[in-house]
Amino acid sequence: MKQAIVVRSDLSLSKGKLAAQVAHASVKASHEIEGIDERKWKKWMNSGAKKVILKVKDKETLFEYKRRAERKNLVTSIIRDAGYTELPEGTYTTLAIGPDEDEAINSVTGNLPLL
């Protein structure tokens, strides 16, 4: 079981901002899967809540991976920044996919590089 967090590499985010956006995506998707499939959520949590952080080049590619994941019926959560600090309000920053079985996540994100 794992969760993939996909980050746009075209944004110049500070380390702190990047960490916050990744956390927002993970938490949001975790709550969504908990409501949809309690068994998967518990399995993921009990196995260490593994996450992998990946990158894509831009917003369009971020949304392409969202569509790919949704076609496979995976939980997705996309994050839009509130605009209080480094980015304009509404900037799409990160996408969480899963948690789900490793094979299911890999079938969507297996070709993406690590951040």
Residue frames as qw, qx, qy, qz and C-alpha x, y, z in Angstrom:
[[0.000, 0.889, 0.459, 0.000, 0.00, 0.00, 0.00],
 [0.411, -0.201, 0.010, 0.889, 1.20, 3.49, -0.79],
 [0.208, 0.899, 0.317, -0.221, 0.19, 6.97, -1.74],
 [0.559, 0.214, 0.238, 0.765, 1.80, 9.01, -4.50],
 [0.018, -0.872, -0.199, 0.447, 2.08, 12.76, -4.19],
 [0.593, 0.418, 0.346, 0.594, 2.76, 14.48, -7.50],
 [0.222, -0.759, -0.096, 0.604, 4.33, 17.96, -7.42],
 [0.526, 0.831, 0.109, 0.143, 4.66, 20.54, -10.19],
 [0.721, -0.228, 0.069, 0.651, 8.33, 21.19, -10.85],
 [0.321, 0.557, 0.249, 0.724, 7.68, 24.46, -12.70],
 [0.353, -0.887, -0.153, -0.255, 6.77, 26.29, -9.48],
 [0.400, 0.434, -0.513, 0.623, 9.56, 27.88, -7.46],
 [0.680, -0.649, -0.214, -0.266, 8.44, 26.73, -4.03],
 [0.108, -0.649, 0.644, -0.391, 10.50, 27.09, -0.89],
 [0.318, 0.075, -0.936, 0.129, 11.15, 23.85, 0.99],
 [0.172, 0.170, 0.684, -0.688, 8.62, 24.80, 3.63],
 [0.563, 0.314, -0.028, -0.764, 5.91, 25.66, 1.10],
 [0.536, 0.240, -0.749, -0.307, 6.57, 22.43, -0.79],
 [0.143, -0.011, -0.925, 0.352, 6.32, 20.39, 2.41],
 [0.349, 0.246, 0.470, -0.773, 3.03, 22.08, 3.32],
 [0.609, 0.316, -0.291, -0.667, 1.50, 21.44, -0.11],
 [0.442, 0.159, -0.880, -0.076, 2.54, 17.78, -0.04],
 [0.024, 0.106, 0.827, -0.551, 1.04, 17.42, 3.45],
 [0.491, 0.265, 0.167, -0.813, -2.23, 19.07, 2.37],
 [0.619, 0.258, -0.558, -0.489, -2.58, 16.64, -0.55],
 [0.327, 0.092, -0.928, 0.155, -1.79, 13.58, 1.55],
 [0.164, 0.158, 0.694, -0.683, -4.19, 14.45, 4.35],
 [0.547, 0.281, -0.015, -0.789, -7.03, 15.37, 1.99],
 [0.620, 0.213, -0.668, -0.352, -6.75, 12.15, -0.02],
 [0.180, 0.058, -0.914, 0.360, -6.38, 10.11, 3.17],
 [0.353, 0.204, 0.520, -0.750, -9.70, 11.45, 4.46],
 [0.630, 0.301, -0.274, -0.661, -11.37, 10.75, 1.12],
 [0.523, 0.167, -0.828, -0.113, -10.23, 7.11, 0.98],
 [0.040, 0.006, 0.823, -0.566, -11.21, 6.64, 4.62],
 [0.520, 0.257, 0.291, -0.761, -14.76, 7.59, 3.72],
 [0.681, 0.362, -0.411, -0.487, -14.83, 5.44, 0.58],
 [0.873, 0.093, -0.479, 0.016, -12.93, 2.30, 1.61],
 [0.543, -0.746, 0.300, -0.242, -12.16, 1.95, 5.31],
 [0.963, -0.111, 0.184, 0.163, -10.37, -1.37, 4.66],
 [0.676, 0.526, -0.032, 0.515, -7.83, 0.22, 2.31],
 [0.089, -0.851, 0.206, -0.475, -7.28, 3.14, 4.65],
 [0.756, -0.577, 0.278, -0.131, -6.64, 0.83, 7.62],
 [0.937, 0.114, 0.123, 0.307, -4.32, -1.39, 5.59],
 [0.447, 0.700, -0.101, 0.547, -2.31, 1.64, 4.47],
 [0.322, -0.809, 0.252, -0.422, -2.14, 3.12, 7.96],
 [0.870, -0.412, 0.264, -0.055, -1.16, -0.21, 9.54],
 [0.886, 0.211, 0.122, 0.395, 1.60, -0.74, 6.99],
 [0.528, -0.315, 0.023, 0.788, 3.34, 2.57, 7.74],
 [0.263, 0.882, 0.267, -0.287, 1.33, 4.97, 5.53],
 [0.574, -0.135, 0.431, 0.683, 4.01, 4.86, 2.82],
 [0.345, 0.885, 0.147, -0.275, 4.23, 7.84, 0.49],
 [0.632, 0.035, 0.365, 0.682, 6.31, 8.56, -2.59],
 [0.110, 0.834, 0.089, -0.534, 6.86, 12.11, -3.85],
 [0.607, 0.267, 0.545, 0.512, 7.08, 12.48, -7.63],
 [0.011, 0.583, -0.040, -0.812, 7.30, 15.37, -10.05],
 [0.524, 0.601, 0.544, 0.260, 5.69, 16.54, -13.27],
 [0.425, 0.131, 0.164, 0.881, 6.66, 19.49, -15.43],
 [0.136, -0.120, -0.071, -0.981, 3.51, 21.63, -15.29],
 [0.499, 0.114, 0.442, -0.737, -0.18, 22.07, -14.49],
 [0.729, 0.286, -0.325, -0.531, -1.37, 20.35, -17.65],
 [0.511, 0.233, -0.825, 0.064, 0.66, 17.24, -16.84],
 [0.159, -0.075, 0.735, -0.655, -0.59, 17.29, -13.24],
 [0.652, 0.200, 0.214, -0.699, -4.17, 17.16, -14.51],
 [0.668, 0.313, -0.601, -0.307, -3.32, 14.42, -17.02],
 [0.275, 0.145, -0.901, 0.304, -2.16, 12.21, -14.13],
 [0.399, 0.073, 0.526, -0.747, -5.32, 13.07, -12.21],
 [0.740, 0.272, -0.167, -0.593, -7.42, 11.87, -15.16],
 [0.539, 0.293, -0.788, -0.044, -5.34, 8.70, -15.52],
 [0.004, 0.084, -0.845, 0.528, -5.81, 7.87, -11.84],
 [0.535, 0.169, 0.338, -0.756, -9.54, 8.54, -11.94],
 [0.699, 0.283, -0.471, -0.458, -9.93, 6.26, -14.98],
 [0.501, 0.125, -0.840, 0.165, -8.51, 3.50, -12.76],
 [0.606, -0.640, -0.368, -0.298, -10.93, 4.43, -9.96],
 [0.588, -0.099, -0.443, 0.670, -8.17, 5.64, -7.65],
 [0.239, -0.887, -0.319, 0.234, -8.82, 8.35, -5.09],
 [0.492, 0.356, 0.030, 0.794, -7.29, 11.67, -6.09],
 [0.252, -0.870, -0.301, 0.299, -6.94, 14.97, -4.32],
 [0.503, 0.470, 0.091, 0.720, -5.64, 18.06, -6.06],
 [0.376, -0.645, -0.325, 0.581, -4.50, 21.08, -4.07],
 [0.250, 0.763, 0.193, 0.564, -5.05, 24.74, -4.97],
 [0.425, -0.077, -0.389, 0.814, -3.05, 27.24, -2.99],
 [0.124, -0.815, -0.525, 0.214, -4.93, 29.85, -0.94],
 [0.383, 0.713, 0.109, 0.577, -2.52, 32.59, -2.04],
 [0.472, -0.876, -0.090, 0.032, -1.43, 33.78, 1.40],
 [0.595, -0.613, 0.320, 0.408, 2.32, 33.42, 0.92],
 [0.361, -0.388, 0.591, 0.607, 4.34, 32.51, -2.17],
 [0.187, 0.206, 0.808, 0.519, 1.81, 31.80, -4.91],
 [0.352, -0.087, -0.167, -0.917, -1.16, 33.52, -6.47],
 [0.579, 0.066, 0.591, -0.558, -4.50, 32.34, -5.11],
 [0.838, 0.369, 0.142, -0.377, -5.82, 29.31, -6.96],
 [0.310, 0.614, -0.709, -0.154, -2.47, 27.95, -8.16],
 [0.983, -0.072, -0.077, -0.151, -2.65, 24.16, -8.53],
 [0.109, -0.769, 0.622, -0.103, 0.39, 22.71, -6.75],
 [0.109, -0.286, 0.947, -0.092, 0.09, 19.02, -5.91],
 [0.785, -0.014, -0.334, -0.521, -1.92, 15.89, -6.56],
 [0.384, -0.297, 0.836, -0.256, -2.31, 12.92, -4.23],
 [0.717, 0.112, -0.533, -0.435, -3.20, 9.55, -5.69],
 [0.658, -0.128, -0.727, 0.146, -4.31, 6.84, -3.31],
 [0.248, -0.437, 0.864, 0.011, -3.57, 5.31, -0.93],
 [0.910, 0.218, -0.044, -0.349, -4.04, 2.03, -2.74],
 [0.927, -0.090, 0.279, 0.232, -2.17, -1.13, -3.64],
 [0.331, -0.574, 0.434, 0.610, 1.35, -0.45, -4.94],
 [0.393, 0.165, 0.754, 0.500, 0.53, -2.02, -8.31],
 [0.179, 0.816, 0.546, 0.062, -2.50, 0.23, -8.81],
 [0.143, -0.910, 0.061, 0.385, -0.51, 3.38, -7.99],
 [0.409, -0.396, 0.601, 0.561, 2.43, 2.25, -10.14],
 [0.454, 0.446, 0.704, 0.315, 0.13, 1.63, -13.10],
 [0.148, 0.949, 0.271, 0.063, -0.50, 5.40, -13.17],
 [0.129, -0.964, 0.229, 0.028, 2.71, 6.97, -11.80],
 [0.900, -0.214, 0.254, 0.282, 5.37, 4.32, -12.43],
 [0.667, 0.462, 0.160, 0.563, 7.08, 6.37, -15.13],
 [0.065, -0.953, -0.006, -0.295, 7.41, 9.58, -13.08],
 [0.538, 0.330, -0.502, 0.591, 10.71, 10.62, -11.54],
 [0.516, -0.586, -0.478, 0.402, 11.16, 11.14, -7.82],
 [0.016, -0.986, -0.070, -0.149, 11.20, 14.74, -6.66]]
